[in-house]
Amino acid sequence: MIGPGPAETKINVQERILIAAEEVFSACGFAGTRISEIAVKAEVNQALIHYYFESKEKLYEAVLVSLFRQWEEHVNKLSWSGMNAPEFLATYIRAQFRLKCQIPNLYRIFHWEAMEEGDLFTKYASSTWYEDFLKHTEMILDWQQEGALDAGMNRKALLFLLWGMMNQFYFRSEDNLREIVGGDGDLESLQDQVADQMIRLTLHGVVPALYGGGNKEAGPKWRESDLIYSVGSASVEEGSECADMCLWLQDSLRQPLLAWEEERNKNGGRVEKLMFVFASTQYGEMPPHIVSWLEDLGKNPNVEEVTVGIWIERGSAGSEALQRLLEDAVNRIGAYAVARTADISPLNYAKRCLKWAGLRG
């Protein structure tokens, strides 16, 4: 049997050294790392590390170059084109947190440098690391000037605060996360639940009375009589597309969505200018409460004045079929169903519905 050649052996040794060095540097920082510890972990002679990498700093540089190569591969796939402020913040939090979970040692080393007040990370960091940061601060500034984000918020501090939330969770084990969030599922599922909470806190705050954001001096663009009803919102799962849309509507309009199922028992199912229908389905089956709502909608004498937004949670084989079925049913009855295109986001769809109903320009 022919064994590996000299070149292959060299690569294998260097890879072992780099992997071991990454683990030790991320656990101890540059100042606290000893070459002897890396040699033991890599199962090589200490002199061999000096032969391949010359010094501890050169080895540190090689580790950072490797980690940043992985980071750039992920970042280059991300696109923020066409997003509004809430969409960007939600997508950014989820993507950045996923990066931290996938490349934890890069961020551990970064934190060691910050605590030790070192300059080696800055010296060997990818230029994209800083360009990415500046690009996002400029995006936030643009939204602040438009009134979409709080103008009094320091945009650089905002990004650091978002990272600070993530830094509490990205390194935690599955059992630890399960204990914190109390959820089910595997590690990735639990991390997604954490991301949902961070997004919720960032976009909606904690105190309901303070919801709204943007230009708080601007008055509502609708009449108080223009109540917006929702069908099925009481049963949507937290963190779902439907839940995100409900929260955005309530925050943007600064009024609650009235659950049609509850209001029906009070006033016989009043139908207003704009209604939203939320549901999920596995095979395209229609939930009973939506069947009842369609019957009530058909009995309304002013049905032609009603605009209906329909959002069936995506992800199952029957979701698209039920979406189209309901749009057709609403239009046949005489109301107007706002069509949902395949690529539209929940927030952009909600905006389209408000515009068609005349509640927002």
Secondary structure, 3 states (H helix, E strand, C coil): CCCCCHHHHHHHHHHHHHHHHHHHHHHHHHHHCCHHHHHHHHCCCHHHHHHHHCCHHHHHHHHHHHHHHHHHHHHCCCCCCCCCHHHHHHHHHHHHHHHHHHCHHHHHHHHHHHHHCCCHHHHHCCHHHHHHHHHHHHHHHHHHHHCCCCCCCCHHHHHHHHHHHHHCCCCCCHHHHHHHHCCCCCHHHHHHHHHHHHHHHHHHCCCHHHCCCCCCCCCCCCCCCCCEEEECHHHCCCCCHHHHHHHHHHHHHCCCCEEHHHHHHHHCCCCCCEEEEEECCCCCCCCHHHHHHHHHHHHCCCHHHCEEEEEECCCCCCHHHHHHHHHHHHHHHCCEEECCCCCCCHHHHHHHHHHHCCCCC
